[in-house]
């Protein structure tokens, strides 16, 4: 019987190759006749995930094979969604080509649960389904989801840095300290956690810095011609003439410089995007950033998921102008691939000097 089936499929292939454009709609399409269904683990199994075991296997999911009426290799994906979800925003736990089981690590399961809104230390319910696919046929999804309970850990990655945001009449966002206002942050160009720099456009007026958007509690400002202060009512820096400036400070030595920028500012890019193995498009497609309306050289990307891997920035979806760095989270000025750990990030980029800031652990 199997040989007869193979012969029929081979005949279909010959017919398909001999068809013209006009009769493409008459080509045979294999239709699914049995959906894949999860058979392990048991329903409502509880997983208490521990960060120290991140690389261990959390579970081996096993399912029955889908059938498409022929001896063909079928692709499968395991998807997880919130309890009762419609799987339109489900997260993939892994996939196979032909095999009907897959091992999912503690880290992968935990990250998916965190992204779906799971609360660390609280057992929450989630639904898991299998999706099968085959070229020329409709995808088939499990008729019934398998429910699991997951007690996750935070999944936050270590980020031992203080970020500083420009605020005031001379900078983007003005004096509004609302958490949703798109204030320009300072970059850490070196590996030192206390040295900050920003090169960009400043309007005429005053400014200072805050460490947390939406709060005036922790401010950094001018103490003298060369010194800064950090307190609840810090002094203001003054820009007499609008233009491009380079502003740097050392939060340990409490010193700063504010000087006119002498490099070129006339090269304006249409688009700048992030690309790499950690991004949604891999190395094949950039994810576009948003250009600032205040400074044409400043770019941002709202809360976005990046995976373990690497990334770079490039302009106009080409490699003629690209930027990278050697350090995670913040850096710039080199052509290296930026190391990235899986998390949700808010991303800032400056095309004047290639500086970047990628703040992890976002909601």
Legacy VTK file of the C-alpha trace (Angstrom):
# vtk DataFile Version 3.0
C-alpha trace
ASCII
DATASET POLYDATA
POINTS 363 float
0.000 0.000 0.000
2.852 2.361 0.924
4.495 1.716 -2.490
1.230 2.530 -4.236
0.988 5.774 -2.271
4.568 6.715 -3.185
3.808 6.013 -6.854
0.754 8.249 -6.730
2.782 11.072 -5.147
5.491 10.646 -7.809
2.831 10.819 -10.527
1.474 14.003 -8.989
5.004 15.484 -9.094
5.333 14.697 -12.819
1.927 16.210 -13.527
2.829 19.337 -11.546
6.034 19.827 -13.533
4.199 19.482 -16.836
1.483 22.019 -15.941
1.385 25.426 -17.536
0.687 28.723 -15.783
-2.933 28.508 -16.921
-3.643 25.215 -15.176
-1.708 25.935 -11.912
-4.988 25.901 -9.996
-5.546 22.303 -11.069
-2.395 21.033 -9.330
-3.041 18.472 -6.568
-2.807 19.732 -2.977
-2.253 17.296 -0.127
-4.772 17.939 2.647
-4.301 17.031 6.300
-6.510 14.264 7.587
-5.331 13.862 11.196
-4.119 16.577 13.550
-1.133 16.130 15.894
-2.027 15.843 19.578
0.179 16.086 22.660
0.439 12.820 24.611
3.064 13.851 27.184
3.452 15.351 29.710
0.247 14.788 31.642
-2.332 17.558 31.797
-1.919 20.214 34.544
1.644 19.168 35.392
3.391 21.694 37.662
6.882 23.010 36.841
8.837 24.899 39.472
11.681 26.468 37.534
15.013 27.362 39.150
17.492 29.732 37.510
20.500 27.614 38.550
19.061 24.834 36.348
18.520 27.098 33.323
20.395 24.802 30.919
18.669 21.618 32.111
15.727 20.003 30.329
12.418 21.174 31.801
10.298 18.750 29.780
10.241 16.441 26.780
7.023 17.139 24.889
5.706 14.180 22.882
2.858 14.189 20.369
1.100 11.920 17.898
2.069 12.278 14.264
-0.052 14.317 11.903
-1.025 12.578 8.668
-1.356 14.216 5.284
-2.318 11.184 3.233
1.222 10.389 2.104
4.697 9.253 3.183
6.109 12.768 3.664
8.282 14.591 6.212
6.206 16.909 8.366
7.431 19.936 10.314
6.227 20.569 13.865
6.308 23.489 16.296
5.422 23.504 19.991
3.591 26.710 20.929
2.641 28.099 24.347
0.035 30.734 25.188
-1.764 32.040 28.252
-4.564 29.860 29.591
-7.560 30.227 27.283
-5.559 32.222 24.709
-6.310 32.046 20.988
-2.637 31.409 20.075
-2.408 34.508 17.866
0.362 35.766 20.167
1.709 32.379 21.221
5.451 31.821 21.673
7.372 28.977 20.050
9.171 26.610 22.430
10.916 24.688 19.659
10.430 22.776 16.429
11.379 19.600 14.608
11.453 18.186 11.091
9.740 14.804 11.208
10.376 13.924 14.864
7.387 13.841 17.213
9.114 14.902 20.412
11.321 17.738 21.565
13.220 18.699 24.713
12.602 22.198 26.081
15.116 23.743 28.476
14.282 25.448 31.753
15.536 28.762 30.351
13.403 28.515 27.186
10.230 27.633 29.093
10.856 30.295 31.721
11.516 33.031 29.152
8.317 32.191 27.289
6.303 32.293 30.503
7.844 35.650 31.482
7.072 37.100 28.035
3.466 35.914 28.365
3.057 37.774 31.646
3.833 35.066 34.192
4.669 36.354 37.686
7.837 35.001 39.284
7.133 32.772 42.266
3.455 32.309 41.355
2.188 29.151 39.632
0.240 30.220 36.537
-1.616 28.172 33.918
-0.622 28.053 30.268
-1.848 26.180 27.192
0.464 24.232 24.871
-0.358 23.086 21.342
1.421 21.421 18.406
1.290 22.901 14.913
2.180 20.723 11.923
3.064 22.022 8.486
3.784 20.659 5.032
4.517 22.473 1.796
1.366 22.695 -0.297
-0.948 21.854 2.587
-2.722 23.747 5.313
-1.146 23.879 8.775
-2.871 21.716 11.357
-3.114 22.579 15.046
-3.919 20.388 18.027
-7.661 20.169 18.528
-7.264 20.480 22.307
-4.506 22.292 24.191
-2.475 20.674 26.938
-2.542 22.763 30.125
0.542 23.139 32.318
1.273 25.088 35.504
4.561 27.010 35.652
6.157 28.640 38.681
8.800 30.803 36.996
11.765 32.857 38.164
12.256 36.493 37.120
14.455 35.724 34.142
16.066 39.156 34.540
19.638 39.502 33.354
22.220 41.312 35.482
22.343 45.032 34.650
24.527 46.814 37.250
24.336 50.267 35.657
22.669 53.621 36.313
21.173 55.277 33.251
20.981 59.062 32.942
18.445 60.935 30.785
18.778 64.491 29.478
15.889 66.742 30.509
15.269 70.454 29.970
14.463 73.169 27.454
17.651 72.480 25.463
17.035 68.781 24.869
14.504 66.319 23.473
11.396 65.957 25.622
11.719 69.347 27.329
11.149 69.558 31.089
8.395 66.914 31.099
9.692 64.082 33.273
6.794 61.741 32.476
7.948 58.131 32.220
6.531 57.858 28.679
8.412 60.910 27.356
11.174 59.964 24.927
14.144 61.547 26.716
17.615 61.066 25.271
19.825 58.891 27.506
23.584 59.141 27.882
25.767 56.376 26.411
28.611 54.476 28.068
31.224 54.361 25.317
33.843 52.566 27.418
33.447 49.520 29.638
33.591 51.783 32.703
30.204 52.048 34.409
30.841 55.624 35.571
31.831 57.336 32.284
29.068 58.701 30.048
28.964 60.529 26.726
26.456 61.971 24.277
27.060 63.758 20.990
24.053 65.422 19.429
21.834 68.408 18.920
21.071 70.835 21.765
18.703 73.787 21.511
19.384 77.084 23.248
18.416 76.819 26.910
19.136 74.879 30.086
19.183 71.167 30.951
20.125 68.657 33.660
19.741 64.870 33.983
17.500 62.437 35.841
18.262 58.781 36.524
14.668 57.546 36.390
12.090 58.854 33.965
9.026 60.056 35.833
10.929 61.004 39.005
12.846 64.088 40.201
14.393 62.262 43.162
17.844 61.620 41.706
19.287 64.438 39.579
22.665 65.221 38.041
23.605 68.792 37.153
26.184 71.545 36.978
28.122 72.468 40.128
30.806 74.616 38.450
32.568 75.099 35.112
34.092 71.605 35.350
32.232 69.831 38.169
28.880 68.078 38.449
26.680 67.384 41.457
24.240 64.595 42.191
21.364 65.491 44.532
17.653 66.195 44.648
17.906 69.681 43.149
20.997 69.724 40.947
22.104 72.794 39.020
21.493 73.344 35.303
23.817 73.339 32.308
23.335 76.186 29.823
23.478 76.104 26.024
23.845 79.663 24.729
23.622 78.829 21.009
21.728 75.925 19.478
23.869 73.379 17.674
25.710 70.089 17.995
27.728 69.465 21.145
29.644 66.648 22.841
28.752 66.259 26.519
30.661 63.874 28.793
30.817 63.297 32.523
32.333 60.980 35.117
29.855 60.149 37.873
32.645 59.027 40.232
35.123 61.877 39.727
32.172 64.331 39.424
33.700 66.090 36.405
32.276 66.999 32.993
33.018 68.562 29.591
30.584 70.302 27.243
32.137 71.386 23.948
30.960 72.056 20.363
30.994 68.995 18.108
33.370 69.526 15.174
32.536 66.435 13.118
30.205 66.291 10.130
26.450 66.403 10.775
25.202 66.719 7.206
25.006 63.011 6.336
21.382 62.139 7.084
20.133 58.551 6.782
16.648 57.574 5.653
16.534 54.491 7.877
18.645 52.820 10.531
17.910 49.311 11.745
19.247 46.638 14.065
20.226 43.310 12.531
21.826 40.061 13.676
21.290 36.586 15.055
19.588 38.030 18.156
16.938 39.914 16.149
13.653 38.812 14.613
15.020 38.983 11.058
18.364 37.342 11.801
21.181 38.500 9.549
18.799 38.703 6.582
16.586 41.665 7.499
16.924 44.761 9.668
14.377 45.797 12.280
13.791 49.513 11.727
14.408 52.078 14.463
12.469 55.350 14.776
14.254 58.604 13.912
14.001 61.465 16.410
12.112 64.558 15.261
14.444 66.652 17.469
17.788 65.241 16.298
18.042 63.478 12.916
21.003 61.422 14.158
19.218 59.874 17.157
17.195 56.656 16.828
15.099 54.512 19.160
13.286 51.175 19.255
10.567 50.516 21.830
10.268 47.376 23.945
11.507 44.528 21.745
12.506 40.918 22.313
16.098 40.027 21.475
17.454 36.490 21.718
20.851 35.175 22.745
23.181 36.084 19.903
24.750 39.124 18.273
23.645 42.385 16.679
24.821 45.396 14.701
23.243 48.574 13.361
23.142 49.558 9.693
21.691 52.351 7.540
19.274 52.126 4.611
19.130 48.297 4.798
22.644 48.125 3.315
26.136 47.467 4.664
27.682 50.665 3.284
27.225 52.298 6.699
27.163 49.985 9.717
28.142 50.151 13.370
28.911 47.728 16.177
30.688 47.359 19.474
32.486 44.962 21.782
30.388 45.399 24.931
26.879 44.365 25.914
24.236 46.983 26.711
26.232 50.095 25.743
29.260 50.981 23.658
30.079 51.808 20.050
32.727 53.006 17.678
33.864 49.615 16.371
32.823 47.158 13.677
32.417 44.224 16.058
29.233 42.243 16.588
27.518 43.348 19.800
26.962 40.479 22.286
23.293 40.137 23.287
21.600 38.106 26.037
17.944 37.175 25.656
15.618 39.758 27.200
13.185 42.542 26.341
15.065 45.753 25.509
14.540 49.443 24.830
17.194 50.484 22.306
18.852 53.854 21.596
21.357 54.557 18.813
23.359 57.573 17.614
24.691 57.541 14.046
27.173 60.402 14.629
29.557 58.209 16.624
27.906 54.764 16.496
27.061 54.758 20.201
24.263 52.470 21.392
22.347 51.764 24.598
20.272 48.610 24.986
18.419 48.581 28.327
17.213 45.063 29.268
14.502 43.674 31.551
11.665 45.745 30.113
7.983 45.018 30.659
LINES 1 364
363 0 1 2 3 4 5 6 7 8 9 10 11 12 13 14 15 16 17 18 19 20 21 22 23 24 25 26 27 28 29 30 31 32 33 34 35 36 37 38 39 40 41 42 43 44 45 46 47 48 49 50 51 52 53 54 55 56 57 58 59 60 61 62 63 64 65 66 67 68 69 70 71 72 73 74 75 76 77 78 79 80 81 82 83 84 85 86 87 88 89 90 91 92 93 94 95 96 97 98 99 100 101 102 103 104 105 106 107 108 109 110 111 112 113 114 115 116 117 118 119 120 121 122 123 124 125 126 127 128 129 130 131 132 133 134 135 136 137 138 139 140 141 142 143 144 145 146 147 148 149 150 151 152 153 154 155 156 157 158 159 160 161 162 163 164 165 166 167 168 169 170 171 172 173 174 175 176 177 178 179 180 181 182 183 184 185 186 187 188 189 190 191 192 193 194 195 196 197 198 199 200 201 202 203 204 205 206 207 208 209 210 211 212 213 214 215 216 217 218 219 220 221 222 223 224 225 226 227 228 229 230 231 232 233 234 235 236 237 238 239 240 241 242 243 244 245 246 247 248 249 250 251 252 253 254 255 256 257 258 259 260 261 262 263 264 265 266 267 268 269 270 271 272 273 274 275 276 277 278 279 280 281 282 283 284 285 286 287 288 289 290 291 292 293 294 295 296 297 298 299 300 301 302 303 304 305 306 307 308 309 310 311 312 313 314 315 316 317 318 319 320 321 322 323 324 325 326 327 328 329 330 331 332 333 334 335 336 337 338 339 340 341 342 343 344 345 346 347 348 349 350 351 352 353 354 355 356 357 358 359 360 361 362
